[in-house]
Amino acid sequence: MTHTDPSPPSPTFRVDERGTGWITFDDPDRSANVLTEAVMRRLGEALDEARAAAREGAVDVVVVASAKKGFIAGADIDAIAGLENPAEAETKIRLGQAIFNDLEALPVPTVAAVHGACVGGGLELALACDHRLLSDGSDTMLQFPEVMLGLLPAWGGTTRLPRLIGLQASLDMLLAGKRMFSRKAKKSGLADEVFPADIFRDRVEAFARDQARRGHAPEDGNAVAPRLTRFLRAAERSWPGRKAILTVARRKVVESTGGHYPAPLRILQILEDHLAGPVEDSLAAEALAAAELIVSPVCKNLVHVYHLREAARKGPEVAEPLTVADLGVLGAGVMGGGIAHLAAQKGVRVYMKDIRHEAVTSGLQHARSRFDRAVQRGRMTRREAAQRMELIAGGLDYHGLRPADVVVEAVVERMDVKRQVLAETERHISDSCVLATNTSSLSVDEMAAALRRPDRFCGMHFFNPVDRMPLVEVVRGAHTSDDTVAAVYRFALALGKVPIVVRDGPGFLVNRILGPYLNEAGFLLGDGASVEQVDRVAKDFGMPMGPLRLIDEVGIDVSRHAGASLHQALGERLKPSPALAALGNTSLLGRKGGKGFYEYEKGREKQIDESIYEVLGSVLPTLRELDENEIRTRLLMPMVNEAARILEEGVARSAADVDLGMIMGTGFPPFRGGLLRFADTLHPRSILEKSRELEEAHGPRFAVAPLVASLAEEDRTFYEAFPAPAHG
């Protein structure tokens, strides 16, 4: 029997022949380096070794590097999720701070060599070094995502970043989790140098030896910054200057979050209280604030959402996953052009087919405008945009679809047209090609009946605008094969989307749950509530916009069509409210037409259109103030009951799929963890009680879903009854 030596613990420490010490992270059990408690303790040991070597004169510079494609992916999210005691959390945070303080205090120059993602605790480690070197690789980026988990950078990030690059420059990273890429990092003073990725190691070694000759005298990040940046930092050193910046930042945070997310406000408080004071006091404030945040419901819910997204990235397992190199798009309208742009952006060749030259030209122009916008925002060079645009072609005939691995249909939302187009297309594509429809409401099975190979057909429902909305519903028909579902799911992942698999059914998942919510907003208007009050209550709950503003955004004509379809399929509980039915008979279109519940100028919301009360006067009573709790309950209960029916019918497999779909497809507030996680905090017993009260007062649209009644009786939650499957 042979024995293999166990992998050395990560990170390792070694001294090369030139006297450079190398602390190298390479977790043998993970694809990325994660700062678990064991890794942090081992880092402490490596620093002890480096300190001893420096004292003995064996080391005159230390480089911190990674042997993986990325640098460090941050702290252990599972360990964060498991913390329930703030005192324990603070102790663990202070341990991490102490280790990074030891790194900062090494008696020789220290250099962080960053190639790939440097995230969270990884960036805090880099900030504790004297110098930061970045590769110019496209995947090299720096980020503090903690705020998106309801946390703050607590291993020194909140303290060290603004001291290095200035208060104003640090706020986007600290408060919004914005990523910073190599060129901007060099410009801001966060990186000392940016080196070509193919010779990065050699340049790091040369830089390290140069620092060894210079001795332990780290550069002032302020000294390498542009003149304007240095001027702004000088202004920040005064109390009035800092106060002005922090006041504006606090106002923006409250406006954008409604005060539902405490982490950015705690960050601002630390900066206000301690930026000009001793580092030790700031670190203590970091640890205390983070310990309190880490055990809060907001943090627990945001970590839950993080895990939902991570599970979605795994997807179904198949023996031979399809790689999509060529995509066909049927229909060159806004959706078709958006899908083409997205695919080309990811390096996929695209052929758009339409029946009119003007439509093809319009689709190409739509894609080009998106690339032009990316250039204007500095996200692509003109050359990169031109190269991506060259991947898109278009025409009126079918020959361009022959090489396609996947064809997505995005023609007008009419069953007869879709069936005809799909049947014609099937005759011109290979037998291995997957055919998908981008329908938002029509039956996938009814379309499949027109095809010879229904097993190679499914729904691939993008949300508009395609480049901004993260969700894709992969709709499995009765005859759709597992391989087809897996192919479209993985293609959606390759496009950077968050996919969920749902069964065919009216409105699929998102629109079916959204329908009762939007409809109830109309009934609230019919009971005398104002547009302002209905939308304000929804936004106060955490929705990104109110239901009436959302109808404007979707389009009043589109909403009317979707509402009629749901009513026909689901019966009286989805009967359109009189206010929305009357609105659908007007010429108002919402945002795209300039007027709806709100007025718009150049596509931007201006104010509530007060004339809407005259337009709907025949179905609206005199305005009166409704109880806000009643409004909130009436908006939420139909959504929960419809979600329960979706689970009962097998349209969605798990409560997690429902929640991920609602968060990614509608912006349901992530800090609440999702619709059904929120419902579980109320408990199905409470849902049952509230729904029965509403049904008695307002009729069958509040009818209790049988699943809610059974869960209440069994004393079970949605997540207990419908857990996520073991695989994708």
N, C-alpha and C positions, 0 to 999 in steps of 0.2 A: 504494500500500500504506500502510495506517495503522498506527501503532504505539501501543500502550497502555502507559502508565507502569506499571512494576512496583509492586506493593504495597509500602508502606514496611515496614521490618523491625519486628518486634514485640519489645519494647514501644517505643512512641513517647514522646517528651517534648515538651510544649508549655507555654507560659505564657499564661494568659488575661489579659484586660484588667484584672483585679483583683489580679494578682500571685500567683495560685495556680498552682503548677506541677502538671501532670498527667502521670503516668507511666501509660500505658494499654496493657494487653495485649490484642492481637487478632490471633492467629495466622492468617494468610491461607490456610494450607494444611490446617488442622485445624478440626474442629467445637468442640474445647475447647482452652484454653490449656495447653500442656505446657512444662515448664521443661527444654528440651533444652539442650545445651551452647551452641549458637548463641544461643538466647534468653537464657541467663544472661550470656553475654559482651555481648550487646546491652544487657541490664539494667545491666551495669557501665558501659557508655558513657553510658546515660541518666542514671545517678547522677552521672557526671562532669559532664554538662551541667547537672544540677540544682545541683550544688555550685558550679559557676562562676556560675550565675545568682544564687544566694544571696549569693555574695561581692560581686557587683556591685549587690546590692540590688534586683534585678528580681523576686525570688521571696521570699516570707516564709512560705510553707507549701507542702508537697508532698503530693498525694493519689495513692495507687496504686489503680488501678481496672481494670475489665475492660469491653470493649465487647461481650462475648458474654453468653449467658444465665447461664453459670457464671463463677466467679472464676478459679481456677487448679486444674487437675486433677493437679498434682504433677509429679514428675520423669519423665523418659523411661524407661519400663520396658525397652524394647528395649536402650537403652544400658547399663542395669544388668545385663541378662542377658548382655551381651557382655563384661563385665569378668572377666578371669581372673587378673590379677596384683594382689595386695593393695597393693603399693607404688603402682602406677598409680591404683588406686581411691582410696587415701588422698590422693594429689595432687589428684585431681578433686574430692573432697569438700572439701578445704581451700580450693580455689578458690571453691566455692559459699559456704562460710562467710565468706570474705573479702568477697565481694560483699554478703552480708547485713549484715556488720559495717559496710561502707561506708554502707548504707542507715540503719542504726541511728545512725551518727555524723554524718549530715547536720546542718548547723548551724541548721536551721529545723525546726519541728514537722512530723511525718509522720503521715499518716492512711491506713489501709487501708480502702477502701470495698468491703465484701463483700456481693455479691448472688449467690446460687446456691452451688454446691459450692466449698468452700475446703479442699483436700485436700493432705496431705503437704507437699511443698515450698511449696505455696501458703500453707498455714497458717504455716510457718516464716517466710515472707516477711512475713506479717501480724504475727507476733510481733516481728519486727525493727523494726516501726513503733512510734511513740509511742502511737497510738490505733487502735482497731478499731471500725468502725461496721458494723452488720449490718442487712440488710433483714428484714422479717418474713415474707418469702415462704416458702411451705412447703418449697421446695427449697433454702433457704439452710441450710447445715450445715457444721460444722467437723469434720475427722477426720484422725487420723494412722493410715493403714492399713499403714504400713511393717512393723509386727510380723507382719502376715498374709502378708508376702512374705519373712519370715525376716530382716528388717532392723530398724533403729531410726532415728528421725528424727535425721539427722546434720548438717543445715545449721543447727543451733542449737535445734531443737525440744526435744530431751531436756534441754537446758540452760535454755532460756528459759521453757518452759511452767510448770514447778513454781515458778520464781522469781516468776512473775506471779500464779498462782491458788492456789499452795500444793501441797505434796507429795501429800497425800491426794486432793485434787480432781483432780490430773493423772494418777493411776495408771490409771484406767479407759481414758483416751485413749491413754496411752503403751503399756500392757501388753496391752490387748485390742482396740485399734482402735475403741473405742466412739465413736459419733457424738455431737456436741453441737449442739443446735439453738439458735435465736436467744435465746429467753427464758432458757434455762438458762445460755447464755453470758453474758448480761447479769448474771444473778444471781451467777455465779461470779467476775465481775470480768474475764473474758476479753474481753468486749465493753464498750466505753464506753457505747454507746447502740444501741437498736434502733429503726429508723424504718420507716414504712409503705412497702411496695414501690412503690406508685404515685407517691409523691413523694420517693423515696429520693435521687435526684440532687440535688434542690433542698435537701434537709436536709443532705446531705453538704457541699454548697457553703457553706451557712450555718455549719455546725460548723467547717469548715476556716478560714473567715474569723475566727471567734471565737478559734480557737487562734492564728491569726496575731497577733491583738491581744494575747493573753495572753503570747505568746512561748514559747520552748523550755523548757517545764516540764511534762513528762508527768505525768499523775495516777498515784498509787500504786494499783495494782489492789487492794491490801489495804484502801485507804481506802473504796472503794465497795462492798465486800463486806458481807453481813449480819453482825450482831454475833457469832453463833455461829461463822461461818466465820473471823472475825478471831481469835476465841479459839483455835480449832483451829490456825490458822497460828502463833499465838504459841507453842503447845505444840511445833509442828514445829521451831521455831528452836533448841530444846534438843537436844543429842545423844541423850539417852535417848528423847525423844519421836520423833525421826526413826528411831532404831534400832528402836523397837517397831513403827512403821508398816511399815518395810522388812522386818522379820522375818516379820510376818504376811503381807505381800504375797508374799514369796519362798516361803513354805509353800504358799500358794494356787496359785502358778504351778506349782510342782512337782507338786502334787496334780492339777491340771487338765491338765497337758501331759505328765506322766511324765518330764519333763526332756528330751524330744525336741526342744524348740524353744529354742535357745540365746539368741535375741534378747531376750526379756523378762528373762532372768537378767542379761544384759550391761547392760541399761537400769538394773536395780536396783543393780548394782555401781557404775555411774557416779554414780547419785544418792547412794549411800552414801559414795563416796570424794570427791565434788566439789561436792555441793549447797551446802555451807557455805563453799566455797573460791572462788578467783578464777574468773571466767567463762572466761578464756583456758585454764585447765587443763581445765575441763569440756569445752570445744570440742575440745581436742586428744584427750581420751579418747573423745569421740563419734566423731571421724574414724578413730581407730585401730580401735575396736571395729567400726564399720560396714565398714571396709575388709576386716577379717578375715571378717565375716559374709557379705559380698557375694560372696565366691568359694567359700563353703561349699556342700556338696551340698544341705543343707536349703534354702538360698536358691534355688539353681538349680531344685530340684523345685517349690518354691512359686511361683516365677515361671512355670514350665511349667504349673502348674494355673491360674494367672491367665490365661494365654493360652488354655487350653482353655475357660474360662468366657467369655472375650471372643469366641472363635470361635462359641460356642453362641449368643451374643446376636445374631449376624448372621442365621442361619437361611436357609432356602431362598428363592431369588429367584422371585417370581411377578409377572405383569403387573399384576393387580388384586387385591391382598391383601384378604381379608375382614376387615371391622371388626365386632367382636362387641359389640353394644349390648344384646342380649337373650339370656339363657341359660336353657335348660330343664334341669332335673335330675330324673331318674327314680329314685325311691327317696329317702326322707327320713331314712335312718338316720344313723349317725355320719359316714360318708364323704359322703353326700349333703348333710347339714347343713354339713359342713366345706367342701365345694366351693361351696355357696351363700354361705356367709359370706365366703370368699376373693374370690369374684366381686363381691359387693356392696361389699366393702371397696375394690375398684378401680373402683367406679362403674357396674358392670354390673347391669341389671335381671334378676331371677331369678324363675322360677316352679318350685317343687318339686311334683312329682306323686307321689302314693302311692295305695295302695288302702285305707288306713285313716286316719281322722281323727286317731287318737292318734299315728300315725307322723308326720303332717304337723306336728302340734303339737310333738312332740318335736324334729323337725328345726328348726323355728323357734326353739325354746328353746335348742337347741345353738348356733345362729348368734348369738342374743342374748347368750348367756353369753360368747361370744368377744369381742363388742363391749364388754360390761361389763368384761371383764378388761382390754381395751385402755384403757378410761377409768380404771380403778383404777391402771394403770401409767403414766398420764400421756401415753399415746401418741395419745389422741383426747379431744376434749371431749365432754360428754354430748350436746350438740347435733349434733356430727358423727356420733356413734354412732347417734343416733336417725334422722338423715337416711339413713345407710347401711342401717339396718334396714328402713326404709320401702321400700327397693328390692326386698325379698324378699317374695314371696307364695307361697301354696301351696293345693292342693286335690286333689280326687279325679278330676276329669275332665281331658280332653285340651285343652280350648279355650285354656287358658293357655299352651300350647306354640306356638300358631299364629304369633306374631311372632318366635319364637326363630331366631337365626342359627346357634346350635350347641345340641344337646341331648346331655347326658352321662348315660348310664345307669349307675346305681350300686345296682342291686338285688342280691338274694341271689346268691351265687356258685354258681349251678346253670345248666347249659347250657340245659335245657328252659325254665326260667323266663325266662332272658335272651332266647332266640330269640323266645318268645311276646311279651314286652314290647316288644322292638325292632320286630317286625313290626307290632304294633298301633300303635306310635308313628309309624312311617313313614307310615301312612295319614292322620295328623292334622297333619303338618308340611309346610312348603313344599318345593318341589323343590330350592330352593337351600340349604336347611338342611343342615348337616353333623351326622351322627349319630355319636356316639362311645361306646365302652364303657369303663368303669373297671375291667374285669377285671384280676386280678393273675396268672391262670394259665390261663384258658380260651382256646380257639382263636378268634381273630378271624375267620378264614376260615369256620369252622363256623357262626358267628353270621351272617356275611354271606350265607350260602347261603339264609337265610330272608328276605332283603330284595330289593326290586325295584330298588333303586339302590345296589348294593354299592360303586360308585365314590365315593359320598358318605359312606362309613363307614370308621372306623378305631378303633384303641385309643387311649385317653388314660388311662394308668395313673398315678394319683396314689398317693403313699405316705402312710401314716398315721403321725402326725397331719398332716392336710393343711396346716395353717397353719405347720407347722415344718419339714417335710421338703421340701427344695428341688427334688428331681428329679421330672420327668414323662417317662415313656416314651411316645412317640408311635409306635404300632404300625401299620405298613403291612401291609395284607392283600394278597392276590394281585390283587384288583381295585381297590384304593384308588387314586384319582387323585392326581397330583402337587399339584393345587390343594387337595385335601382335606388332605393331609399339611401343606402350607404353612399352611393356615388354622388347623389345630389347633396347629401349632408356634408360630405367631405369637400365638395366643390364650394359650398357656402362658407365653410371654414377657410378654404384657400382664398376666398374673396375678402376675408377679414370680418365675416358676419358671425352672429350668434344664432345657430339654427336650433329649432325644436321640431320634433316629429309629432304630427297630429293625424288623426283619422279624418276621412272625408265627412263633412257634415255642414249644415248651414252656418256660414260665417266662420267656419273652422274654429279657432280658439279666441284670438284677440278680438275680432270684430263681433263675435257672438256675445262676449262678455261686455264689450263696450256698448253694444246696442241698447240694452236696458238702462245703462247709466246715462247715455245721451237722451234717451226717450224720457226718463224721469225728470231731467232738467226742463223739458218742455212742459210736463205736468206741473212742476213747481211754478213755472211762469203762469200757468192756468189757474193756480191757486193764489196769485197775487204777488209772488216774489219778483224782485227786479232782476234784470240781467246782472247788475253789479253784485247783488247779494249772493246769487247762486254761484257765480264764478269765484267770488271772494272766499266763500266757505270751502269750496273745493281746493283752492290754492292754499288756504290756511291749513288744510289737512295735509298738504304736501304735493298735490298734483302740479305738474309744470304749467298747466293752463286750465282754466275752467272749462266745463263741458260745452257751454255755448260758444266760447271762443274756439274750442276744438272743432265744433261743427263748421264754423267759418273757415278754419284751416283746411279741413278735409274737403270742403266745398258743399254748399247747400244742396246742389243737384245730386252729387255723389251720395251724400247722407240720405237723401230721400230715396234713392234707388236701393241703397243697402237696407234701409229701414223697411221698405216694402217687401224685399226678399225675405228678411227675417220674420216679418209678420206672416207672410204666406207659409213659411216653413214651420214656424213655432207656435202660431195661433194667437189667442187673445192676449196673452201676457206681453206680447210684443206689438200690440195694436198701437200705431203711431199716435202720440198725443195730439190733441186738436191744434195746439200752437205750432208744432213742427209740421203737421199736415198742411196747415194754412200757409206757413212759410214756404213749403215746397211748391206751392201754386203761384208764387210770385216770381219776378224776374231776378231776384237777388241771388247772388252766387257765393257770397262770402269774400274772403281775402282776394281771391283771384279776380273778382269782379269789382273790388273797391268798396263794397258795402255788404253788410249782413247784420249781425248783432252789433258789430263794431264798424267804424269807418277806417279806411286804409289809404295811405298815400305812398305811392311807389312800393307797394307791397308791405309797408310797415304799419302796424297798428297805431292809430292815433287816439281814439276815444270810443266810448259806447255811442252807437247811433241812436239817439233818443227818438228818432222817427219810427223805430221798430215798433214802438207801442201803438202808433197810429196804424201802421201796416197790419198789425195783428189785433187791432182794436175789437173786432167782432168776437174774438175768442178769449180775450184777456179781461179780467175784472180790474177794479181799481187797485193800484199798487198798495201793498201793505208789507210790514216787516214780519217775516216768518221767524220762528224759533230756529236758531242756527244749528242746534243739535238735531232737530227734526230734518232739516235740509240734508245734513251730513248723513244721517241714518237712511233717509230715503234714497240717496244717491248710491250708498254702499251696499245695502242689503240685496237689491236685485242682482248686483254683480256677484256677490258671494253665492247666492242661490243658483245663478246660471253656471258659475264655475263648478258647483256641486253636480249639476246635471251633466256637464261635460265629462266629469270623472265617472259618473254612473254609466254613461253611454260608451265610454272607452275612447272618446275623441282625444283625450289626453291620458297619458299613462300614470302620471304622478302629480302630487301637489306641487312639487318642485318645478315641473314643466309649466304648470299654470302660472306660477309666480315669475319664472324667468320670462315667459312670454309677455306677461303684463308689464313687467319692469322695462324690458327691452323694446316692446312694441307700443306702449302708451306712456311710458314715463311714470308708472305707478311708483310712489315714493320709495326709493331703495332703503331709506332709514327705517321704514316699517317692515322691511324684510320680504315684501310681496303680499298680494291680496289674501292668500290663504294662511300665510304665517300670521298676518294681522288678525284674520278671523279666528285662528287658534288662540290668540291672546285673549280674545273675547270669550271663546269656547262656543262650540255648536249649540249648547243649551241656550246661551244668550242670543245667538243668531235665530234660533227657533222662536224664542219668546218675542223678540223684536219683529220678526217677519209676520208672526200671527197677528200681532197688534196692528201692523200696517195693512195686512190683508183685510182685516175686519173694517178698518177705516177707509181704505182706498180701492179694494177690489182685487181681482185675480192676478194682477201683474206682480203682486207680492206673495204669490202662492209659495209655500215652503217646498223646497226640493226634498223628495223622499230620503235622500242621503243625509241631509241635515238632521232630519227627524231621527233616523237610525243612529247617527253618531251621538246625538244628544242622549238618546236612551242608553247607548252602550258606554257613555262617558269616554269617548275616544275623540281624538283630534283628526283633522284632515291629513296631517303629516304622518300620524300613526297608521291611519287606514290606507293611505296611498303613498308609501315610501318610494323613493327613486329606485329604479332597477339597478342591479349591480354593474351593468355595462351600458354606457351611452344610452 
